[in-house]
Amino acid sequence: MTDKKPKLKLLALSQPQRATLEGISNRRPQLPSDPIRDELAALGLVAQQGAKWTLTPTGKKVLAAGSNRRNAGGFSV
């Protein structure tokens, strides 16, 4: 068992891409045509299910990693 899974490289998303990703995760209404969402779909972070858009498992990981990095400086009591 020497075959290791390739480590996923986290993507550095621009602010509009992050906002769109967070909007999809929060189930905000999506516009019918959104070029930024189309970029995220091309990256494999979001997928269309019927009329709605959902995050793929990769998209969830990227979103979670970004929020952890943003909060890395502070600590909670």
N, CA and C atoms as a LAMMPS dump frame, in Angstrom:
ITEM: TIMESTEP
0
ITEM: NUMBER OF ATOMS
231
ITEM: BOX BOUNDS ff ff ff
-5.0000000000000000e+02 5.0000000000000000e+02
-5.0000000000000000e+02 5.0000000000000000e+02
-5.0000000000000000e+02 5.0000000000000000e+02
ITEM: ATOMS id mol type element x y z
1 1 1 N 0.829 -1.192 0
2 1 2 C 0 0 0
3 1 3 C 0.87 1.252 0
4 2 1 N 1.542 1.456 -1.088
5 2 2 C 2.409 2.632 -1.173
6 2 3 C 1.757 3.772 -1.953
7 3 1 N 0.599 3.515 -2.562
8 3 2 C -0.027 4.593 -3.336
9 3 3 C -0.741 5.556 -2.397
10 4 1 N -0.244 6.802 -2.392
11 4 2 C -0.828 7.831 -1.536
12 4 3 C -1.77 8.691 -2.358
13 5 1 N -2.785 9.22 -1.686
14 5 2 C -3.674 10.142 -2.371
15 5 3 C -2.915 11.434 -2.632
16 6 1 N -3.071 12.023 -3.803
17 6 2 C -2.418 13.309 -4.033
18 6 3 C -3.044 14.374 -3.135
19 7 1 N -2.194 15.164 -2.508
20 7 2 C -2.695 16.18 -1.588
21 7 3 C -3.374 17.29 -2.393
22 8 1 N -4.571 17.668 -1.964
23 8 2 C -5.302 18.702 -2.676
24 8 3 C -4.657 20.054 -2.41
25 9 1 N -4.403 20.771 -3.488
26 9 2 C -3.841 22.113 -3.348
27 9 3 C -5.002 23.071 -3.161
28 10 1 N -4.941 23.871 -2.1
29 10 2 C -6.024 24.799 -1.846
30 10 3 C -5.915 25.978 -2.799
31 11 1 N -7.044 26.394 -3.295
32 11 2 C -7.078 27.484 -4.246
33 11 3 C -7.188 28.815 -3.523
34 12 1 N -6.5 29.807 -4.038
35 12 2 C -6.641 31.167 -3.525
36 12 3 C -7.72 31.847 -4.357
37 13 1 N -8.876 32.04 -3.762
38 13 2 C -10.002 32.612 -4.491
39 13 3 C -9.996 34.13 -4.348
40 14 1 N -10.465 34.803 -5.392
41 14 2 C -10.625 36.246 -5.304
42 14 3 C -11.845 36.55 -4.43
43 15 1 N -11.971 37.806 -4.02
44 15 2 C -13.085 38.174 -3.137
45 15 3 C -14.45 37.899 -3.784
46 16 1 N -14.662 38.252 -5.074
47 16 2 C -15.973 37.922 -5.663
48 16 3 C -16.238 36.419 -5.717
49 17 1 N -15.181 35.631 -5.984
50 17 2 C -15.363 34.173 -6.018
51 17 3 C -15.723 33.651 -4.636
52 18 1 N -15.043 34.154 -3.601
53 18 2 C -15.333 33.721 -2.236
54 18 3 C -16.76 34.093 -1.845
55 19 1 N -17.177 35.319 -2.215
56 19 2 C -18.536 35.768 -1.882
57 19 3 C -19.571 34.883 -2.574
58 20 1 N -19.304 34.52 -3.825
59 20 2 C -20.23 33.655 -4.555
60 20 3 C -20.284 32.278 -3.921
61 21 1 N -19.108 31.747 -3.545
62 21 2 C -19.051 30.429 -2.914
63 21 3 C -19.807 30.434 -1.59
64 22 1 N -19.62 31.496 -0.801
65 22 2 C -20.331 31.598 0.474
66 22 3 C -21.827 31.772 0.237
67 23 1 N -22.185 32.518 -0.801
68 23 2 C -23.6 32.713 -1.121
69 23 3 C -24.275 31.412 -1.482
70 24 1 N -23.576 30.572 -2.249
71 24 2 C -24.155 29.274 -2.619
72 24 3 C -24.275 28.386 -1.391
73 25 1 N -23.275 28.444 -0.506
74 25 2 C -23.327 27.601 0.689
75 25 3 C -24.431 28.061 1.637
76 26 1 N -24.754 29.352 1.613
77 26 2 C -25.809 29.883 2.48
78 26 3 C -27.175 29.841 1.819
79 27 1 N -27.255 29.224 0.631
80 27 2 C -28.505 29.052 -0.103
81 27 3 C -29.14 30.39 -0.478
82 28 1 N -28.306 31.407 -0.72
83 28 2 C -28.866 32.663 -1.212
84 28 3 C -29.351 32.456 -2.64
85 29 1 N -30.35 33.208 -3.076
86 29 2 C -30.827 33.036 -4.451
87 29 3 C -29.723 33.369 -5.451
88 30 1 N -29.629 32.569 -6.495
89 30 2 C -28.576 32.743 -7.497
90 30 3 C -29.163 33.301 -8.78
91 31 1 N -28.393 34.179 -9.421
92 31 2 C -28.818 34.722 -10.709
93 31 3 C -28.728 33.638 -11.784
94 32 1 N -29.57 33.73 -12.824
95 32 2 C -29.51 32.709 -13.878
96 32 3 C -28.158 32.68 -14.59
97 33 1 N -27.56 33.849 -14.804
98 33 2 C -26.246 33.867 -15.456
99 33 3 C -25.272 34.617 -14.557
100 34 1 N -24.206 33.946 -14.166
101 34 2 C -23.218 34.53 -13.268
102 34 3 C -21.84 34.051 -13.714
103 35 1 N -21.031 34.945 -14.316
104 35 2 C -19.727 34.501 -14.82
105 35 3 C -18.797 33.989 -13.723
106 36 1 N -18.892 34.559 -12.529
107 36 2 C -18.017 34.116 -11.436
108 36 3 C -18.405 32.71 -11.003
109 37 1 N -19.717 32.454 -10.929
110 37 2 C -20.17 31.11 -10.575
111 37 3 C -19.751 30.099 -11.644
112 38 1 N -19.766 30.541 -12.902
113 38 2 C -19.327 29.657 -13.978
114 38 3 C -17.846 29.306 -13.825
115 39 1 N -17.029 30.285 -13.365
116 39 2 C -15.605 30.002 -13.109
117 39 3 C -15.477 28.956 -11.999
118 40 1 N -16.263 29.113 -10.94
119 40 2 C -16.215 28.159 -9.83
120 40 3 C -16.657 26.772 -10.291
121 41 1 N -17.636 26.721 -11.19
122 41 2 C -18.086 25.436 -11.724
123 41 3 C -16.976 24.798 -12.554
124 42 1 N -16.245 25.623 -13.314
125 42 2 C -15.135 25.1 -14.118
126 42 3 C -14.022 24.555 -13.224
127 43 1 N -13.848 25.151 -12.053
128 43 2 C -12.847 24.667 -11.094
129 43 3 C -13.331 23.431 -10.338
130 44 1 N -14.616 23.118 -10.486
131 44 2 C -15.162 21.94 -9.817
132 44 3 C -15.56 22.192 -8.375
133 45 1 N -15.814 23.459 -8.027
134 45 2 C -16.173 23.79 -6.644
135 45 3 C -17.688 23.824 -6.432
136 46 1 N -18.44 24.076 -7.491
137 46 2 C -19.895 24.092 -7.383
138 46 3 C -20.491 23.245 -8.509
139 47 1 N -21.705 22.77 -8.28
140 47 2 C -22.394 21.966 -9.29
141 47 3 C -23.867 22.35 -9.289
142 48 1 N -24.486 22.248 -10.448
143 48 2 C -25.903 22.582 -10.544
144 48 3 C -26.745 21.344 -10.31
145 49 1 N -27.739 21.507 -9.453
146 49 2 C -28.696 20.426 -9.209
147 49 3 C -30.079 20.989 -9.496
148 50 1 N -30.572 20.685 -10.679
149 50 2 C -31.854 21.249 -11.081
150 50 3 C -31.716 22.748 -11.272
151 51 1 N -32.56 23.521 -10.59
152 51 2 C -32.497 24.976 -10.702
153 51 3 C -31.549 25.579 -9.671
154 52 1 N -31.057 24.768 -8.723
155 52 2 C -30.221 25.293 -7.647
156 52 3 C -28.764 24.902 -7.842
157 53 1 N -27.904 25.622 -7.156
158 53 2 C -26.466 25.335 -7.185
159 53 3 C -26.04 24.863 -5.805
160 54 1 N -25.151 23.89 -5.763
161 54 2 C -24.653 23.372 -4.493
162 54 3 C -23.143 23.277 -4.546
163 55 1 N -22.52 23.261 -3.362
164 55 2 C -21.077 23.095 -3.282
165 55 3 C -20.723 21.622 -3.452
166 56 1 N -19.637 21.371 -4.148
167 56 2 C -19.102 20.012 -4.214
168 56 3 C -18.278 19.792 -2.943
169 57 1 N -17.904 18.553 -2.623
170 57 2 C -17.047 18.334 -1.444
171 57 3 C -15.763 19.153 -1.5
172 58 1 N -15.193 19.316 -2.699
173 58 2 C -13.985 20.135 -2.831
174 58 3 C -14.282 21.583 -2.486
175 59 1 N -15.42 22.085 -2.958
176 59 2 C -15.808 23.46 -2.666
177 59 3 C -15.987 23.694 -1.18
178 60 1 N -16.551 22.702 -0.49
179 60 2 C -16.732 22.829 0.959
180 60 3 C -15.387 22.908 1.673
181 61 1 N -14.415 22.088 1.203
182 61 2 C -13.092 22.104 1.823
183 61 3 C -12.409 23.444 1.611
184 62 1 N -12.506 23.974 0.402
185 62 2 C -11.868 25.262 0.099
186 62 3 C -12.484 26.364 0.942
187 63 1 N -13.808 26.346 1.059
188 63 2 C -14.494 27.367 1.85
189 63 3 C -14.109 27.256 3.324
190 64 1 N -14.047 26.034 3.85
191 64 2 C -13.69 25.829 5.259
192 64 3 C -12.25 26.259 5.512
193 65 1 N -11.346 25.915 4.603
194 65 2 C -9.942 26.259 4.787
195 65 3 C -9.759 27.772 4.754
196 66 1 N -10.498 28.444 3.894
197 66 2 C -10.386 29.899 3.81
198 66 3 C -10.863 30.57 5.08
199 67 1 N -11.945 30.071 5.663
200 67 2 C -12.461 30.697 6.875
201 67 3 C -11.526 30.42 8.048
202 68 1 N -10.876 29.252 8.063
203 68 2 C -9.919 28.972 9.133
204 68 3 C -8.714 29.902 9.04
205 69 1 N -8.273 30.132 7.811
206 69 2 C -7.105 30.99 7.624
207 69 3 C -7.42 32.427 8.028
208 70 1 N -8.648 32.864 7.738
209 70 2 C -9.034 34.233 8.041
210 70 3 C -9.069 34.463 9.555
211 71 1 N -9.429 33.43 10.301
212 71 2 C -9.564 33.571 11.746
213 71 3 C -8.312 33.105 12.502
214 72 1 N -7.237 32.821 11.791
215 72 2 C -6.073 32.208 12.42
216 72 3 C -5.411 33.128 13.448
217 73 1 N -5.537 34.449 13.283
218 73 2 C -4.83 35.362 14.174
219 73 3 C -5.464 35.5 15.543
220 74 1 N -6.759 35.283 15.645
221 74 2 C -7.436 35.524 16.912
222 74 3 C -7.604 34.245 17.723
223 75 1 N -8.085 34.405 18.927
224 75 2 C -8.394 33.234 19.734
225 75 3 C -9.646 33.528 20.538
226 76 1 N -10.352 32.477 20.878
227 76 2 C -11.573 32.661 21.643
228 76 3 C -11.323 32.266 23.084
229 77 1 N -12.034 32.911 23.98
230 77 2 C -11.824 32.664 25.413
231 77 3 C -12.811 31.621 25.891
